[in-house]
Amino acid sequence: MDGMKVEMNLSGEEWRAALSCIERRYNELKRKLAEGERMGRSIRYYREESLLLERVLDELKNQE
């Protein structure tokens, strides 16, 4: 599969808000992963989502 390129026209404030939302969700998933591992819960979907968001965040931060 080819990589996907997303182009958006955001103000600086909108860009920071979007990045903040993604970072907040990523941090929430990391907490859920830690808690799930500690309590022996299934964390597969949390792990998959966190890995994807980590890649997205890295890409977005490289574009700043």
N, C-alpha and C positions, 0 to 999 in steps of 0.2 A: 504494500500500500504506500502510495506517495504521501509525503508530509502535507499537512494542511497549513495554509497561511490565512490568518484572520487579520483583516485591516479594519480599524475603527477610528472614527474621528471624535476624539474626546478632548475636553478641556483638561488642563492640568489637575483641577480639583476632581473632575469625574474619574480621571485615570487613577489618582491616589485612592479614591473611594472604592473603585473596582478592585484594585490591588489589595486594599485592606480587607475587603470582603473575602477574597480568595485566601489570603493569609489566615484570617480568622477561622475559616472552615478547615484549613489544613491543620492548624493548631488544635482545633476541636477533635479532629480525627486522630491526631497523635495521642491526645489524652485518652480517647476511647480505646485505642490500641493498647496502651499501657494498662488501662483498667481491665480490659478484656483478657489480656495475657495473664494478669495477676489473678483474676477470678476464674480462669479456665473457660471463658466464653468463646464462641466462634467469632473470629475477627477477619475472616477472609475478605469480605466486601469493604470493610474499613481500610484494610491494607491496600487493596487494589485502587480504591479512590484516593488514598493518600499518596500513593506512588504517582498516579496520574497528575494530581494537583501539584506535587513537587516538581514534576517536569514542566508543567504550565508556568509555575512561579519562576523557575529558573529562566525559561524563555522570555517571560515578560520583563524580568529584571535586567536581562541582557539588552533589551530594547530601550531601556530608559536613557 
